[in-house]
Amino acid sequence: MTLTENRAANLASSGASAVARRAMIDSQLRTSGVNEPWVLAAMDRVPREDFVPENARAAAYIDRAVPLGDGRFLAAPLVHGKMLAEAVPTAADTALLVGDGAGYLATLLRPLVGSLEASLSGVEAAKAGVYSLIVVDGAIEELPTALAAQLAEGGRIVTGLVLRGVTRLAAGRKTAGEVALLPLAEIGIPVLPEFATPKRWSF
């Protein structure tokens, strides 16, 4: 393929990607109540296909999670749209993302906050009471004490939550040193195996 043909192919691919992102916004986000202009602008700016394996690029904008390998998934666009809308990140936030620091949600969040750190487990080099915002890129069965301890007083957390086998978007705020998660909406969110509740013996 010549340089000119390569350039033409890249332009065609870029154009198709832009069309797919616009369709994602109009047919998945807006129709499901995600209408905040700053959320839509962020998701229109970041190409999801850059965060999936080469053989999954055609599926980057579907309304389902995309497998990334090793038990990891890129959540559906609506999940990330609702997480951003609920988190309401600002330039005043010191944020922690529990997830891939080079991934899609990190790329969406980074320009919206004052600073962003990321950790796959959320408890590596834990810093007590440091973060005003914690976003968990997936669903957890319970909130680890070590993760809750990193949230500053009055800070917010947005996560997926597994309740009786069903995943829901949930949010909470630290008040008097305690964090309680409030389930907000039932939605399919990839489960993070690292946060599974320890199995208990029953007789």
N, C-alpha and C positions, 0 to 999 in steps of 0.2 A: 504494500500500500504506500502511495506517495505521501509526502508531507501535506500536500493540498487535500488529498483524500482523507488523511488522518484528521486534519483540522475540520473538514466538513462533517465527518462522523462525530467528532466531539461536540460540535455546535448542535447537531441533530439530537444527540443524547442529552445535552444541556437543555435544549428546548423541550424535549419530552419530559424531562425531570421537572421543569418549571410548571408544565401543564398538570403533571401528576400532583405536585404540591398544591396547586390551586384547587384541584378537584378534592383533595384531602380536606382542605379548609372548608370548602363549600358544602361537601356532601357528608363529611364525618364530624367535623368540629362544630360548625355553625348549627347544623340540624340537631345537635345534641346539647345545645346550650352554652358552648364555649364561644363567646363573642367578644371577649376583652381584646381590644385592638392590639395591645402590646403582646399578648399571647399569640395571636394570629400572625403578627409581624415576625416574631421570633421563629415560629414554626415555618413560615414562608421563606425565611432567610437561610435555614440550615437544611442541606440535602440529606435526607435519611438514607439514601442509597450508599452514602460514604461510610455507613456504620454497620453494614451487613456483609456477609461473605459474597464474593463475586457471583456465585451461582444463585444468590437470593436477591440480587439487585432489582429484578423485575417485580418482586413481591414487597419492596420496601414501603409502599404506600397503602397496602391492603389494610383492612380494619381488623386485623388479627396480629397476635405476637409472631415475630419472625425468629426462628431458631438461629443462634449464633454459634452453637457448639459448646461442648463441655457443660451441658445442662443450663446454659444461659440463653436469655431471649431478649430481643428488642421489643418492648411493650408496644401495643397498638397505639396509633397516634392519639386517639381519644384519651387514653390513660395519661399520657404525658401532658396533653392539653389541660385536662382537669387538675392534674397535680400542680402545674404552674399557676393556674387560676386560683387554686386554693392557697398556695404558698404565698402569693403576692410578694415576690422578692423585690427588695429595694437596694439602692446603692449604700444604704446604711447597714445592710446585713453582713455579718460574718457567717458564712454558710458552710455546712458539711453535707456532702452528697455521699450516701451509702450506695456505692455502685462504682462503675468504671469511670475514672477521672478523664479518660480520653474518649468516652462514649457520647451518645447522642444527647442524653439529658444533661450531662455536664456541659456540653457545647451550647445548649439552650440557656442554661442557668448562668454560666460564667459572666456574660456581659450585663446581667441584670442585678448582680450583687456586688458588694464592695470587695469581698474576697471569697474564694471557694477552695476548700480542701475536699479530697475524695478518698474513700477507703472502701474496699470490697466488704469488709466485715463491720466497719463502723467503730471498732474498738481498738484498732492498732494505734499505738501512741496516743491513747485517750487523753483528752484535755478537759478537765472538769469545768463546767460552767462557762465555756468559751463561746459557744455558737448561739446566735440569735435565731437561726433557721437550720433545721435538719430536714433533708428530703431523702426518703428511702426509695430507691428505684426498683421496687418490687413489693411483694406481699410477705408479711411476717405473721407468725402465729402469736407471738408475744413480744413486747418491747423489752429488750435486755436492760437491766439496771445500769450497766456500764454505758450504754448508749444514752439513756435518759439523763444520766449524770453530766453529760457533755453539753446539755442544753442550758443556756443561761436562764435565770429567772425572768419570766415573761416571754421567753422564746417560744417559737412555733415549731411543730413537727408535722410533716405530711408524709403519709405512707400508705401502702396497701396493707390490709389486715385480713387474715383468714379467720372466719367465724363459722364453726360447724361445717367446714368444708367449702364454704363460699367466700370468694374474695370481694372485698369492699374497699373503696377509698375511705381513708380515715384521717383525721387531723386532731391535734391537741396543742395545749399550751402549758408551760410549766408555771404552776401557781403554788406558792408556799412550799416549794421544793418537790412537788409531786407533778407527774404527767399522767393525764388520763386521756386515752384515745377515744374520740367520738366517731363511730361509723357514719359515713355520709351518703354513700351511694353504692349499690351493687354493680360491680364492673369486673370484667375478666382481667386480672393482673397476674403476671408470672410470679410464682412463689419462689422465694429465696431459701434454699435448703439450709443455709447456715443459721437461719433464725427459727428453725423448727422447734416446737416445744419438746423437751425431753420426754421420752416415753415412760409412762409410769406403770408399775405392776398393778394388776387388779386380780382379785380372787373371787 
